[in-house]
Amino acid sequence: MPSGTGYDPAWAKSLLLHSVDIGLVLALTYLVLLIIGERRTLWMVRGLIVLMLAAAVSKQLKLELLSFVLEKLVLGSALAMAVVFQSEFRRFLEQLGRGQILQLFQPVRRAIPKPDSVIDEMVDAVKELSQNRTGALMILETNSPIDERDFSVPGVKLNAELSKELLQTIFQTTTLLHDGAVFISGDRIVAAGVILPLSDRTASRQLGTRHRAAMGITERVGNCVCIVVSEETGSISLAERGILNRPLTSSKLKELLEAKFSPARDEKAVAPGLRSLGRKILVKGQTIFSRVFRLPSSTSQRKK
């Protein structure tokens, strides 16, 4: 094409490459936000993104010292987040290794709301088990489905409606299924006699096998919590992300479960928020573009 037209192939190629680069970064960011999903940790991801953008801008402006400091901050923050989000990254790598690429773009489901009656049934059962010093271990699915391959032994399938009586019956020492965990999803008891992997972390001698199993599965799987009733003391514990919250009263356990499984919990889906943010950015961009090039807006055109 003649040079008189002002067309510069090198500039056009550079613009295309930059656009592809930005598009891939945005797609990767969107994927990370879908994997993380929780509002509590989402701000940390956004903070890292802000640092990355600041580092990129300072590098383009040739602010060498500021660029150096920001790049080190980005690297340190990325390493810290790899530790904080180890379960999410593990799920990401597992799905990638299994070839489940499309599932990576599906938003993680929020915590499965449990009716108050279901939580009451669980808490009443735990209270009775605690008073009788009957050992118990329950694993509760919170958002995305748990892959049963994470269990050492998947147990016996029940698929039964959850009730206080059934939970108490399962954990009686005279039954064959008492020496294991009960797997609960929504308002259903999926399986009993589930054997969970034990935590390798050094724990107090007061903690038995059930507590180590609760710590182990919640370290390995981020989308679950475990309720433990000690056979020796009758104390109640709640495990999440490898951390034991103990000892708990039955009322405190109910409060924690209601906060975890409440439909109004402050863990909104990320994808709709990103779409809303995208629409806002698009509208703002159109407004700025029309002002810069002095183009009439759609509102003014309708008025005319």
Long-range contacts (C-beta under 8 A, 24 or more apart in sequence): 30-274, 31-104, 31-105, 33-270, 33-274, 34-104, 34-105, 34-106, 34-107, 34-108, 34-270, 34-271, 35-88, 35-89, 35-91, 35-92, 35-104, 35-108, 36-85, 36-88, 36-270, 37-107, 37-108, 37-110, 37-143, 37-267, 37-269, 37-270, 38-267, 39-266, 39-267, 39-268, 40-266, 40-267, 41-84, 41-85, 42-270, 44-81, 44-84, 45-81, 47-77, 48-74, 48-77, 48-78, 48-81, 51-77, 87-219, 87-220, 87-221, 87-222, 87-223, 87-241, 88-222, 90-220, 91-144, 91-222, 107-269, 107-270, 107-271, 108-143, 108-144, 108-223, 109-143, 109-144, 110-143, 110-265, 110-267, 110-268, 110-269, 111-142, 111-143, 111-260, 111-261, 111-262, 111-265, 111-267, 112-141, 112-142, 112-143, 112-185, 112-186, 112-261, 113-261, 113-262, 113-263, 114-186, 114-187, 114-257, 114-261, 115-187, 116-258, 118-162, 118-186, 118-187, 119-254, 119-257, 119-258, 119-261, 120-254, 121-162, 121-163, 121-164, 121-167, 122-162, 122-164, 122-167, 122-184, 122-227, 122-257, 123-250, 123-253, 123-254, 123-257, 124-164, 124-250, 125-164, 125-167, 125-168, 126-227, 126-229, 126-236, 126-250, 126-253, 127-250, 128-164, 128-168, 129-167, 129-168, 129-171, 129-229, 129-234, 130-229, 130-234, 130-235, 130-236, 130-250, 131-234, 132-234, 133-230, 133-231, 133-232, 133-233, 133-234, 134-168, 134-171, 134-172, 134-173, 134-229, 134-231, 135-171, 135-178, 135-208, 135-210, 135-229, 135-230, 135-231, 136-167, 136-171, 136-182, 136-210, 136-227, 136-228, 136-229, 137-180, 137-181, 137-182, 137-196, 137-210, 137-213, 137-214, 137-226, 137-227, 137-228, 137-229, 138-167, 138-181, 138-182, 138-184, 138-226, 138-227, 139-181, 139-182, 139-183, 139-184, 139-194, 139-196, 139-214, 139-217, 139-224, 139-225, 139-226, 140-184, 140-185, 140-224, 140-225, 140-226, 140-227, 141-183, 141-184, 141-185, 141-186, 141-223, 141-224, 142-223, 142-224, 142-225, 142-260, 142-261, 143-223, 144-223, 145-185, 146-183, 146-185, 146-221, 146-223, 146-224, 147-221, 148-183, 148-191, 150-197, 150-217, 150-220, 150-221, 151-183, 151-194, 151-195, 151-196, 151-197, 151-217, 152-195, 152-196, 152-197, 153-180, 153-193, 153-194, 153-195, 154-191, 154-194, 155-180, 155-181, 155-183, 155-191, 155-192, 155-193, 155-194, 155-195, 156-191, 156-192, 156-193, 157-190, 157-191, 158-189, 158-190, 158-191, 158-192, 159-188, 159-189, 159-190, 160-188, 160-189, 161-187, 161-188, 161-189, 162-187, 162-188, 162-189, 171-229, 181-213, 181-217, 181-226, 199-242, 201-242, 206-233, 207-244, 208-232, 211-237, 211-239, 211-244, 214-239, 214-244, 215-239, 215-242, 215-243, 215-244, 216-242, 218-242, 218-243, 225-260, 227-253
